[in-house]
Amino acid sequence: MTDTLFDPVELMNHGIDLRAAALRVLTCTDPLQKVEATRSMRAFIDMEMVRLDATVDLTADADFEQNIPGRPEKPELVNALKVPKRSANTPEGRAGMIHALAHIEFNAINLALDAMVRFPNLPADYYWDWWMVACEEAHHFSLLSNHLATMGASYGDFLAHNGLWEMAEKTRHKLADRMAMVPRTLEARGLDACPVMRDKLYQAGDVDGAMILDVILNDEIGHVIVGNRWFLYACEQNNIEPVLTYRQLSEQYNAPKGRPPYNIAARRAAGFYEEELTHLQNQFSRAAPQ
């Protein structure tokens, strides 16, 4: 598919603002075009065609909320409880697992782009951090959708839910809330889940799928690091204590609980406080059968 979101001639003559480009990709409804657009932007950045204006309020357009996120008609989005659980022990089950992961990564592209677009007047590093995350999430989606094709399926063939984006909408007004609930909670849960799913795929003989999960796990540690970095920034700006604030926000937004076993090493590498890790380990110990 040809990328039509960015005209190279237009960029050569006028360039583009990074956040405006992020908005253009965010509103794109075609998954493959969204992925190709992130790749194109990398080349434009390397050629110094991209500038950054952190001051513009890109949410001022009356249709802003209606236009995001750009996504295709399928998959059909249903309540999370109506999405069938998939076993790695059957070909259809493995395809369903890979599809669920692809859906998470597609949402993650939009979440990273929305973080860039929605919050103005932050340090430049904030926007470049989240652009890097968007590019890596697009790569993950590409890996998974290509692997799904080897199973005779495509993104959109299975039911999916909208939990990630629903949390993004709830936290759209405050940076600390968004960083706490999305990267620090929902994406951090992926650090715990990835090794479990990887091992299931290995045991089922899907070595390629398992290797993709290894790539995702390694990158996701970096993404949670980014979330932690800007959560702490927001706490410092507001003179609030991060550990207590995180617990309060988790209660306020009824954040989903983590599921053991917890990947303590990955969470530590991603920047969680030892106090938080000890709390998780204690929860796990109480939940474990005696």
Buried (B, 14 or more C-beta within 10 A) or exposed (E): EEBEBBEEEEBEEEBBBBBBBBBBBBBBEBBBBBBBBBEBBBEBBEEEBBEBEBEBEBBEEEEBEEEBBBBBEEBEBEEEEEBEEBEBEEEEBBBBBBBBBBBBBBBBBBBBBBBBBBBBEBEEEBBBBBBBBBBBBBBBBBBBBEBBEEBEBBBBBBBBBBBBBEBBEBBBEBBBBBBBBBBBBBBBBBBBBBBEBBEBBBEBEBEEBBBBBEBBBEBBBBBBBBBBBBBBBBBEEEEEEBEEBBBEBBEEBEBBEBEBEBBBEBBBBBBBBEEBBEBBEEBBEEEEEE
